[in-house]
Amino acid sequence: MNIQPTIPTITAPLHLCPDFTGRVLLHVENGTVLSERCLAANEHVATLRAFVELARLAGWRIMFEQEVDHA
């Protein structure tokens, strides 16, 4: 017998125009949507770790403030 795990889902009303196309960032707490924000095409969501990695790959130097004062 192959039992598939169920994926929990929520149903949330979004305040979007009917012809909206794009990405929406949701803040959900205990299954309730607390807020929503439409992301512009030039906006990206990432963790701080991912941002630092991207900055380093782009040639930026990430330093503590004390290191900058003595550089």
PDB file of N, CA, C and O in Angstrom:
ATOM      1  N   MET A   1       0.838  -1.176   0.000  1.00  0.00           N
ATOM      2  CA  MET A   1       0.000   0.000   0.000  1.00  0.00           C
ATOM      3  C   MET A   1       0.888   1.246   0.000  1.00  0.00           C
ATOM      4  O   MET A   1       1.725   1.407   0.888  1.00  0.00           O
ATOM      5  N   ASN A   2       0.715   2.116  -0.977  1.00  0.00           N
ATOM      6  CA  ASN A   2       1.520   3.322  -1.126  1.00  0.00           C
ATOM      7  C   ASN A   2       0.715   4.531  -0.679  1.00  0.00           C
ATOM      8  O   ASN A   2      -0.172   4.999  -1.393  1.00  0.00           O
ATOM      9  N   ILE A   3       1.032   5.035   0.511  1.00  0.00           N
ATOM     10  CA  ILE A   3       0.314   6.187   1.060  1.00  0.00           C
ATOM     11  C   ILE A   3       1.140   7.439   0.813  1.00  0.00           C
ATOM     12  O   ILE A   3       2.279   7.545   1.267  1.00  0.00           O
ATOM     13  N   GLN A   4       0.557   8.381   0.094  1.00  0.00           N
ATOM     14  CA  GLN A   4       1.223   9.647  -0.196  1.00  0.00           C
ATOM     15  C   GLN A   4       0.998  10.617   0.968  1.00  0.00           C
ATOM     16  O   GLN A   4      -0.125  10.757   1.454  1.00  0.00           O
ATOM     17  N   PRO A   5       2.062  11.280   1.410  1.00  0.00           N
ATOM     18  CA  PRO A   5       1.860  12.270   2.480  1.00  0.00           C
ATOM     19  C   PRO A   5       1.051  13.450   1.953  1.00  0.00           C
ATOM     20  O   PRO A   5       1.190  13.837   0.793  1.00  0.00           O
ATOM     21  N   THR A   6       0.220  14.009   2.794  1.00  0.00           N
ATOM     22  CA  THR A   6      -0.560  15.182   2.384  1.00  0.00           C
ATOM     23  C   THR A   6       0.250  16.433   2.672  1.00  0.00           C
ATOM     24  O   THR A   6       0.916  16.537   3.701  1.00  0.00           O
ATOM     25  N   ILE A   7       0.183  17.371   1.757  1.00  0.00           N
ATOM     26  CA  ILE A   7       0.885  18.634   1.913  1.00  0.00           C
ATOM     27  C   ILE A   7      -0.103  19.647   2.479  1.00  0.00           C
ATOM     28  O   ILE A   7      -1.153  19.893   1.886  1.00  0.00           O
ATOM     29  N   PRO A   8       0.236  20.237   3.632  1.00  0.00           N
ATOM     30  CA  PRO A   8      -0.692  21.223   4.187  1.00  0.00           C
ATOM     31  C   PRO A   8      -0.824  22.424   3.265  1.00  0.00           C
ATOM     32  O   PRO A   8       0.170  22.887   2.705  1.00  0.00           O
ATOM     33  N   THR A   9      -2.019  22.924   3.103  1.00  0.00           N
ATOM     34  CA  THR A   9      -2.258  24.092   2.254  1.00  0.00           C
ATOM     35  C   THR A   9      -3.138  25.087   3.005  1.00  0.00           C
ATOM     36  O   THR A   9      -3.851  24.728   3.943  1.00  0.00           O
ATOM     37  N   ILE A  10      -3.073  26.333   2.576  1.00  0.00           N
ATOM     38  CA  ILE A  10      -3.968  27.353   3.106  1.00  0.00           C
ATOM     39  C   ILE A  10      -4.656  28.031   1.929  1.00  0.00           C
ATOM     40  O   ILE A  10      -4.110  28.097   0.827  1.00  0.00           O
ATOM     41  N   THR A  11      -5.823  28.517   2.169  1.00  0.00           N
ATOM     42  CA  THR A  11      -6.533  29.313   1.178  1.00  0.00           C
ATOM     43  C   THR A  11      -6.526  30.746   1.684  1.00  0.00           C
ATOM     44  O   THR A  11      -6.996  31.033   2.785  1.00  0.00           O
ATOM     45  N   ALA A  12      -5.986  31.643   0.863  1.00  0.00           N
ATOM     46  CA  ALA A  12      -5.852  33.027   1.300  1.00  0.00           C
ATOM     47  C   ALA A  12      -6.369  33.968   0.229  1.00  0.00           C
ATOM     48  O   ALA A  12      -5.987  33.855  -0.935  1.00  0.00           O
ATOM     49  N   PRO A  13      -7.237  34.897   0.612  1.00  0.00           N
ATOM     50  CA  PRO A  13      -7.669  35.913  -0.353  1.00  0.00           C
ATOM     51  C   PRO A  13      -6.533  36.909  -0.586  1.00  0.00           C
ATOM     52  O   PRO A  13      -5.954  37.431   0.366  1.00  0.00           O
ATOM     53  N   LEU A  14      -6.219  37.168  -1.847  1.00  0.00           N
ATOM     54  CA  LEU A  14      -5.197  38.142  -2.189  1.00  0.00           C
ATOM     55  C   LEU A  14      -5.857  39.352  -2.822  1.00  0.00           C
ATOM     56  O   LEU A  14      -6.806  39.217  -3.595  1.00  0.00           O
ATOM     57  N   HIS A  15      -5.366  40.511  -2.503  1.00  0.00           N
ATOM     58  CA  HIS A  15      -5.937  41.749  -3.022  1.00  0.00           C
ATOM     59  C   HIS A  15      -5.186  42.154  -4.291  1.00  0.00           C
ATOM     60  O   HIS A  15      -4.366  43.072  -4.280  1.00  0.00           O
ATOM     61  N   LEU A  16      -5.483  41.456  -5.372  1.00  0.00           N
ATOM     62  CA  LEU A  16      -4.807  41.677  -6.651  1.00  0.00           C
ATOM     63  C   LEU A  16      -5.834  41.976  -7.733  1.00  0.00           C
ATOM     64  O   LEU A  16      -6.987  41.553  -7.647  1.00  0.00           O
ATOM     65  N   CYS A  17      -5.399  42.712  -8.753  1.00  0.00           N
ATOM     66  CA  CYS A  17      -6.258  42.942  -9.908  1.00  0.00           C
ATOM     67  C   CYS A  17      -6.457  41.618 -10.630  1.00  0.00           C
ATOM     68  O   CYS A  17      -5.560  40.774 -10.612  1.00  0.00           O
ATOM     69  N   PRO A  18      -7.606  41.412 -11.264  1.00  0.00           N
ATOM     70  CA  PRO A  18      -7.863  40.146 -11.957  1.00  0.00           C
ATOM     71  C   PRO A  18      -6.845  39.828 -13.049  1.00  0.00           C
ATOM     72  O   PRO A  18      -6.599  38.656 -13.335  1.00  0.00           O
ATOM     73  N   ASP A  19      -6.249  40.850 -13.662  1.00  0.00           N
ATOM     74  CA  ASP A  19      -5.291  40.611 -14.739  1.00  0.00           C
ATOM     75  C   ASP A  19      -3.839  40.653 -14.246  1.00  0.00           C
ATOM     76  O   ASP A  19      -2.916  40.758 -15.055  1.00  0.00           O
ATOM     77  N   PHE A  20      -3.631  40.571 -12.920  1.00  0.00           N
ATOM     78  CA  PHE A  20      -2.286  40.622 -12.349  1.00  0.00           C
ATOM     79  C   PHE A  20      -1.447  39.441 -12.804  1.00  0.00           C
ATOM     80  O   PHE A  20      -1.920  38.304 -12.830  1.00  0.00           O
ATOM     81  N   THR A  21      -0.209  39.715 -13.158  1.00  0.00           N
ATOM     82  CA  THR A  21       0.785  38.689 -13.453  1.00  0.00           C
ATOM     83  C   THR A  21       2.053  39.092 -12.727  1.00  0.00           C
ATOM     84  O   THR A  21       2.527  40.217 -12.890  1.00  0.00           O
ATOM     85  N   GLY A  22       2.601  38.210 -11.942  1.00  0.00           N
ATOM     86  CA  GLY A  22       3.823  38.553 -11.228  1.00  0.00           C
ATOM     87  C   GLY A  22       4.020  37.685 -10.006  1.00  0.00           C
ATOM     88  O   GLY A  22       3.440  36.607  -9.876  1.00  0.00           O
ATOM     89  N   ARG A  23       4.862  38.191  -9.108  1.00  0.00           N
ATOM     90  CA  ARG A  23       5.204  37.466  -7.892  1.00  0.00           C
ATOM     91  C   ARG A  23       4.666  38.217  -6.682  1.00  0.00           C
ATOM     92  O   ARG A  23       4.637  39.448  -6.661  1.00  0.00           O
ATOM     93  N   VAL A  24       4.241  37.456  -5.672  1.00  0.00           N
ATOM     94  CA  VAL A  24       3.693  38.040  -4.457  1.00  0.00           C
ATOM     95  C   VAL A  24       4.419  37.435  -3.265  1.00  0.00           C
ATOM     96  O   VAL A  24       4.576  36.218  -3.172  1.00  0.00           O
ATOM     97  N   LEU A  25       4.858  38.294  -2.359  1.00  0.00           N
ATOM     98  CA  LEU A  25       5.504  37.864  -1.130  1.00  0.00           C
ATOM     99  C   LEU A  25       4.453  37.892  -0.031  1.00  0.00           C
ATOM    100  O   LEU A  25       3.784  38.906   0.165  1.00  0.00           O
ATOM    101  N   LEU A  26       4.303  36.783   0.684  1.00  0.00           N
ATOM    102  CA  LEU A  26       3.302  36.690   1.744  1.00  0.00           C
ATOM    103  C   LEU A  26       3.965  36.550   3.098  1.00  0.00           C
ATOM    104  O   LEU A  26       4.990  35.880   3.225  1.00  0.00           O
ATOM    105  N   HIS A  27       3.389  37.177   4.109  1.00  0.00           N
ATOM    106  CA  HIS A  27       3.776  36.965   5.503  1.00  0.00           C
ATOM    107  C   HIS A  27       2.641  36.168   6.125  1.00  0.00           C
ATOM    108  O   HIS A  27       1.527  36.669   6.284  1.00  0.00           O
ATOM    109  N   VAL A  28       2.938  34.914   6.478  1.00  0.00           N
ATOM    110  CA  VAL A  28       1.924  34.002   7.010  1.00  0.00           C
ATOM    111  C   VAL A  28       2.302  33.610   8.425  1.00  0.00           C
ATOM    112  O   VAL A  28       3.449  33.262   8.702  1.00  0.00           O
ATOM    113  N   GLU A  29       1.328  33.669   9.314  1.00  0.00           N
ATOM    114  CA  GLU A  29       1.551  33.250  10.699  1.00  0.00           C
ATOM    115  C   GLU A  29       0.387  32.369  11.128  1.00  0.00           C
ATOM    116  O   GLU A  29      -0.773  32.771  11.039  1.00  0.00           O
ATOM    117  N   ASN A  30       0.704  31.173  11.589  1.00  0.00           N
ATOM    118  CA  ASN A  30      -0.319  30.212  12.022  1.00  0.00           C
ATOM    119  C   ASN A  30      -1.393  29.993  10.958  1.00  0.00           C
ATOM    120  O   ASN A  30      -2.577  29.881  11.275  1.00  0.00           O
ATOM    121  N   GLY A  31      -0.976  29.933   9.710  1.00  0.00           N
ATOM    122  CA  GLY A  31      -1.902  29.661   8.622  1.00  0.00           C
ATOM    123  C   GLY A  31      -2.716  30.853   8.159  1.00  0.00           C
ATOM    124  O   GLY A  31      -3.564  30.714   7.278  1.00  0.00           O
ATOM    125  N   THR A  32      -2.476  32.016   8.732  1.00  0.00           N
ATOM    126  CA  THR A  32      -3.211  33.219   8.361  1.00  0.00           C
ATOM    127  C   THR A  32      -2.269  34.195   7.675  1.00  0.00           C
ATOM    128  O   THR A  32      -1.177  34.472   8.172  1.00  0.00           O
ATOM    129  N   VAL A  33      -2.696  34.715   6.527  1.00  0.00           N
ATOM    130  CA  VAL A  33      -1.895  35.698   5.814  1.00  0.00           C
ATOM    131  C   VAL A  33      -2.022  37.033   6.539  1.00  0.00           C
ATOM    132  O   VAL A  33      -3.113  37.592   6.651  1.00  0.00           O
ATOM    133  N   LEU A  34      -0.885  37.536   7.032  1.00  0.00           N
ATOM    134  CA  LEU A  34      -0.890  38.812   7.740  1.00  0.00           C
ATOM    135  C   LEU A  34      -0.681  39.987   6.797  1.00  0.00           C
ATOM    136  O   LEU A  34      -1.227  41.069   7.012  1.00  0.00           O
ATOM    137  N   SER A  35       0.113  39.769   5.747  1.00  0.00           N
ATOM    138  CA  SER A  35       0.334  40.832   4.776  1.00  0.00           C
ATOM    139  C   SER A  35       0.797  40.234   3.462  1.00  0.00           C
ATOM    140  O   SER A  35       1.219  39.079   3.396  1.00  0.00           O
ATOM    141  N   GLU A  36       0.708  41.037   2.427  1.00  0.00           N
ATOM    142  CA  GLU A  36       1.134  40.618   1.092  1.00  0.00           C
ATOM    143  C   GLU A  36       1.795  41.803   0.410  1.00  0.00           C
ATOM    144  O   GLU A  36       1.480  42.957   0.699  1.00  0.00           O
ATOM    145  N   ARG A  37       2.709  41.506  -0.494  1.00  0.00           N
ATOM    146  CA  ARG A  37       3.382  42.570  -1.242  1.00  0.00           C
ATOM    147  C   ARG A  37       3.724  42.059  -2.624  1.00  0.00           C
ATOM    148  O   ARG A  37       4.366  41.018  -2.768  1.00  0.00           O
ATOM    149  N   CYS A  38       3.296  42.786  -3.636  1.00  0.00           N
ATOM    150  CA  CYS A  38       3.658  42.445  -5.006  1.00  0.00           C
ATOM    151  C   CYS A  38       5.100  42.859  -5.235  1.00  0.00           C
ATOM    152  O   CYS A  38       5.498  43.969  -4.881  1.00  0.00           O
ATOM    153  N   LEU A  39       5.881  41.970  -5.824  1.00  0.00           N
ATOM    154  CA  LEU A  39       7.282  42.270  -6.110  1.00  0.00           C
ATOM    155  C   LEU A  39       7.412  42.809  -7.521  1.00  0.00           C
ATOM    156  O   LEU A  39       6.818  42.279  -8.460  1.00  0.00           O
ATOM    157  N   ALA A  40       8.189  43.860  -7.659  1.00  0.00           N
ATOM    158  CA  ALA A  40       8.468  44.416  -8.984  1.00  0.00           C
ATOM    159  C   ALA A  40       9.414  43.472  -9.724  1.00  0.00           C
ATOM    160  O   ALA A  40      10.071  42.634  -9.106  1.00  0.00           O
ATOM    161  N   ALA A  41       9.478  43.608 -11.024  1.00  0.00           N
ATOM    162  CA  ALA A  41      10.318  42.735 -11.838  1.00  0.00           C
ATOM    163  C   ALA A  41      11.795  42.838 -11.454  1.00  0.00           C
ATOM    164  O   ALA A  41      12.547  41.879 -11.628  1.00  0.00           O
ATOM    165  N   ASN A  42      12.212  43.991 -10.934  1.00  0.00           N
ATOM    166  CA  ASN A  42      13.619  44.168 -10.573  1.00  0.00           C
ATOM    167  C   ASN A  42      13.899  43.911  -9.098  1.00  0.00           C
ATOM    168  O   ASN A  42      14.993  44.216  -8.623  1.00  0.00           O
ATOM    169  N   GLU A  43      12.940  43.358  -8.365  1.00  0.00           N
ATOM    170  CA  GLU A  43      13.127  43.039  -6.950  1.00  0.00           C
ATOM    171  C   GLU A  43      13.363  41.543  -6.781  1.00  0.00           C
ATOM    172  O   GLU A  43      12.765  40.716  -7.469  1.00  0.00           O
ATOM    173  N   HIS A  44      14.250  41.221  -5.846  1.00  0.00           N
ATOM    174  CA  HIS A  44      14.589  39.830  -5.582  1.00  0.00           C
ATOM    175  C   HIS A  44      14.548  39.579  -4.076  1.00  0.00           C
ATOM    176  O   HIS A  44      14.801  40.488  -3.285  1.00  0.00           O
ATOM    177  N   VAL A  45      14.233  38.363  -3.688  1.00  0.00           N
ATOM    178  CA  VAL A  45      14.186  37.988  -2.286  1.00  0.00           C
ATOM    179  C   VAL A  45      15.274  36.952  -2.049  1.00  0.00           C
ATOM    180  O   VAL A  45      15.379  35.965  -2.777  1.00  0.00           O
ATOM    181  N   ALA A  46      16.085  37.191  -1.017  1.00  0.00           N
ATOM    182  CA  ALA A  46      17.172  36.262  -0.712  1.00  0.00           C
ATOM    183  C   ALA A  46      17.507  36.341   0.773  1.00  0.00           C
ATOM    184  O   ALA A  46      17.168  37.315   1.446  1.00  0.00           O
ATOM    185  N   THR A  47      18.163  35.325   1.265  1.00  0.00           N
ATOM    186  CA  THR A  47      18.662  35.367   2.626  1.00  0.00           C
ATOM    187  C   THR A  47      19.879  36.282   2.668  1.00  0.00           C
ATOM    188  O   THR A  47      20.459  36.593   1.627  1.00  0.00           O
ATOM    189  N   LEU A  48      20.265  36.711   3.851  1.00  0.00           N
ATOM    190  CA  LEU A  48      21.461  37.530   3.994  1.00  0.00           C
ATOM    191  C   LEU A  48      22.686  36.759   3.517  1.00  0.00           C
ATOM    192  O   LEU A  48      23.565  37.324   2.866  1.00  0.00           O
ATOM    193  N   ARG A  49      22.745  35.474   3.838  1.00  0.00           N
ATOM    194  CA  ARG A  49      23.871  34.641   3.393  1.00  0.00           C
ATOM    195  C   ARG A  49      23.969  34.614   1.870  1.00  0.00           C
ATOM    196  O   ARG A  49      25.063  34.726   1.318  1.00  0.00           O
ATOM    197  N   ALA A  50      22.834  34.468   1.188  1.00  0.00           N
ATOM    198  CA  ALA A  50      22.831  34.440  -0.276  1.00  0.00           C
ATOM    199  C   ALA A  50      23.252  35.797  -0.833  1.00  0.00           C
ATOM    200  O   ALA A  50      23.983  35.857  -1.821  1.00  0.00           O
ATOM    201  N   PHE A  51      22.794  36.894  -0.206  1.00  0.00           N
ATOM    202  CA  PHE A  51      23.171  38.230  -0.663  1.00  0.00           C
ATOM    203  C   PHE A  51      24.678  38.437  -0.542  1.00  0.00           C
ATOM    204  O   PHE A  51      25.310  38.954  -1.464  1.00  0.00           O
ATOM    205  N   VAL A  52      25.251  38.038   0.587  1.00  0.00           N
ATOM    206  CA  VAL A  52      26.699  38.180   0.789  1.00  0.00           C
ATOM    207  C   VAL A  52      27.454  37.349  -0.238  1.00  0.00           C
ATOM    208  O   VAL A  52      28.453  37.809  -0.792  1.00  0.00           O
ATOM    209  N   GLU A  53      26.990  36.135  -0.498  1.00  0.00           N
ATOM    210  CA  GLU A  53      27.645  35.285  -1.492  1.00  0.00           C
ATOM    211  C   GLU A  53      27.590  35.931  -2.881  1.00  0.00           C
ATOM    212  O   GLU A  53      28.593  35.940  -3.595  1.00  0.00           O
ATOM    213  N   LEU A  54      26.443  36.465  -3.266  1.00  0.00           N
ATOM    214  CA  LEU A  54      26.319  37.130  -4.556  1.00  0.00           C
ATOM    215  C   LEU A  54      27.225  38.358  -4.635  1.00  0.00           C
ATOM    216  O   LEU A  54      27.854  38.606  -5.664  1.00  0.00           O
ATOM    217  N   ALA A  55      27.287  39.121  -3.546  1.00  0.00           N
ATOM    218  CA  ALA A  55      28.147  40.304  -3.526  1.00  0.00           C
ATOM    219  C   ALA A  55      29.612  39.900  -3.697  1.00  0.00           C
ATOM    220  O   ALA A  55      30.348  40.537  -4.452  1.00  0.00           O
ATOM    221  N   ARG A  56      30.034  38.854  -3.004  1.00  0.00           N
ATOM    222  CA  ARG A  56      31.426  38.388  -3.133  1.00  0.00           C
ATOM    223  C   ARG A  56      31.710  37.894  -4.544  1.00  0.00           C
ATOM    224  O   ARG A  56      32.776  38.161  -5.099  1.00  0.00           O
ATOM    225  N   LEU A  57      30.750  37.169  -5.128  1.00  0.00           N
ATOM    226  CA  LEU A  57      30.934  36.692  -6.501  1.00  0.00           C
ATOM    227  C   LEU A  57      31.042  37.858  -7.482  1.00  0.00           C
ATOM    228  O   LEU A  57      31.690  37.745  -8.523  1.00  0.00           O
ATOM    229  N   ALA A  58      30.404  38.971  -7.143  1.00  0.00           N
ATOM    230  CA  ALA A  58      30.453  40.154  -8.001  1.00  0.00           C
ATOM    231  C   ALA A  58      31.706  40.990  -7.750  1.00  0.00           C
ATOM    232  O   ALA A  58      31.906  42.022  -8.389  1.00  0.00           O
ATOM    233  N   GLY A  59      32.554  40.540  -6.814  1.00  0.00           N
ATOM    234  CA  GLY A  59      33.799  41.250  -6.556  1.00  0.00           C
ATOM    235  C   GLY A  59      33.771  42.202  -5.373  1.00  0.00           C
ATOM    236  O   GLY A  59      34.758  42.889  -5.113  1.00  0.00           O
ATOM    237  N   TRP A  60      32.667  42.254  -4.657  1.00  0.00           N
ATOM    238  CA  TRP A  60      32.577  43.126  -3.486  1.00  0.00           C
ATOM    239  C   TRP A  60      33.313  42.487  -2.320  1.00  0.00           C
ATOM    240  O   TRP A  60      33.420  41.264  -2.235  1.00  0.00           O
ATOM    241  N   ARG A  61      33.812  43.316  -1.433  1.00  0.00           N
ATOM    242  CA  ARG A  61      34.466  42.861  -0.218  1.00  0.00           C
ATOM    243  C   ARG A  61      33.541  43.108   0.956  1.00  0.00           C
ATOM    244  O   ARG A  61      33.069  44.229   1.148  1.00  0.00           O
ATOM    245  N   ILE A  62      33.277  42.090   1.734  1.00  0.00           N
ATOM    246  CA  ILE A  62      32.422  42.211   2.906  1.00  0.00           C
ATOM    247  C   ILE A  62      33.340  42.221   4.127  1.00  0.00           C
ATOM    248  O   ILE A  62      34.066  41.259   4.378  1.00  0.00           O
ATOM    249  N   MET A  63      33.299  43.327   4.889  1.00  0.00           N
ATOM    250  CA  MET A  63      34.194  43.479   6.032  1.00  0.00           C
ATOM    251  C   MET A  63      33.436  43.993   7.250  1.00  0.00           C
ATOM    252  O   MET A  63      32.409  44.658   7.114  1.00  0.00           O
ATOM    253  N   PHE A  64      33.947  43.683   8.443  1.00  0.00           N
ATOM    254  CA  PHE A  64      33.398  44.253   9.668  1.00  0.00           C
ATOM    255  C   PHE A  64      33.829  45.720   9.729  1.00  0.00           C
ATOM    256  O   PHE A  64      34.846  46.102   9.150  1.00  0.00           O
ATOM    257  N   GLU A  65      33.061  46.520  10.422  1.00  0.00           N
ATOM    258  CA  GLU A  65      33.350  47.961  10.519  1.00  0.00           C
ATOM    259  C   GLU A  65      34.765  48.206  11.066  1.00  0.00           C
ATOM    260  O   GLU A  65      35.455  49.111  10.595  1.00  0.00           O
ATOM    261  N   GLN A  66      35.201  47.415  12.048  1.00  0.00           N
ATOM    262  CA  GLN A  66      36.531  47.588  12.634  1.00  0.00           C
ATOM    263  C   GLN A  66      37.608  47.354  11.581  1.00  0.00           C
ATOM    264  O   GLN A  66      38.654  48.002  11.612  1.00  0.00           O
ATOM    265  N   GLU A  67      37.363  46.434  10.647  1.00  0.00           N
ATOM    266  CA  GLU A  67      38.336  46.159   9.581  1.00  0.00           C
ATOM    267  C   GLU A  67      38.430  47.331   8.613  1.00  0.00           C
ATOM    268  O   GLU A  67      39.510  47.605   8.090  1.00  0.00           O
ATOM    269  N   VAL A  68      37.345  48.019   8.365  1.00  0.00           N
ATOM    270  CA  VAL A  68      37.317  49.163   7.455  1.00  0.00           C
ATOM    271  C   VAL A  68      38.122  50.306   8.057  1.00  0.00           C
ATOM    272  O   VAL A  68      38.878  50.972   7.350  1.00  0.00           O
ATOM    273  N   ASP A  69      37.964  50.539   9.367  1.00  0.00           N
ATOM    274  CA  ASP A  69      38.666  51.620  10.046  1.00  0.00           C
ATOM    275  C   ASP A  69      40.180  51.444   9.977  1.00  0.00           C
ATOM    276  O   ASP A  69      40.917  52.430   9.986  1.00  0.00           O
ATOM    277  N   HIS A  70      40.656  50.189   9.907  1.00  0.00           N
ATOM    278  CA  HIS A  70      42.091  49.924   9.911  1.00  0.00           C
ATOM    279  C   HIS A  70      42.637  49.577   8.530  1.00  0.00           C
ATOM    280  O   HIS A  70      43.821  49.267   8.397  1.00  0.00           O
ATOM    281  N   ALA A  71      41.800  49.624   7.512  1.00  0.00           N
ATOM    282  CA  ALA A  71      42.242  49.248   6.170  1.00  0.00           C
ATOM    283  C   ALA A  71      43.022  50.362   5.502  1.00  0.00           C
ATOM    284  O   ALA A  71      43.468  50.207   4.365  1.00  0.00           O
TER     285      ALA A  71
END
